[in-house]
Amino acid sequence: QVQLVESGGGSVQAGGSLRLSCTASGYTSSRYCMGWFRQAPGKEREGVAAVGSDGSTRYTDSVKGRFTISTDNDKNILYLQMNSLKPEDTAMYYCAAVTPTRRSSAFGGFWYCPLLADHGYDYWGQGTQVTVSS
């Protein structure tokens, strides 16, 4: 059973930085798609940043240039470096993982990752709170 544990959340002032970590255990596959999602009170969960099994990354527009997703594959840790934080970044942040699916295209086979689509993920952490004050 895959388990994900987030850490690194906290309270900061606008303009500050935080680095979130997500430690994974119980992996049974050599390939995983991973992502960071967030949910603010009264709002739907949204994808923040994701990394595909091929190392490609994707970010939601509101965090581009401020957030960076990265992985330490040796330690099975997913990171989210958050700089220039804004009050609107306040939310519970979750990491998620799923094994990619094999698909075919006119150019051959490829591994598909859901990236920022949260419904495509099977495994979720319990979340870590990020609060940004103005």
PyMOL commands that set and color helices and strands:
alter all, ss='L'
color gray80, all
select helices_A, chain A and resi 61-63+87-89+118-120
alter helices_A, ss='H'
color red, helices_A
select strands_A, chain A and resi 3-7+10-13+18-25+33-39+46-51+57-59+67-72+77-82+91-98+101-105+108-112+123-124+128-133
alter strands_A, ss='S'
color yellow, strands_A
deselect
rebuild
show_as cartoon
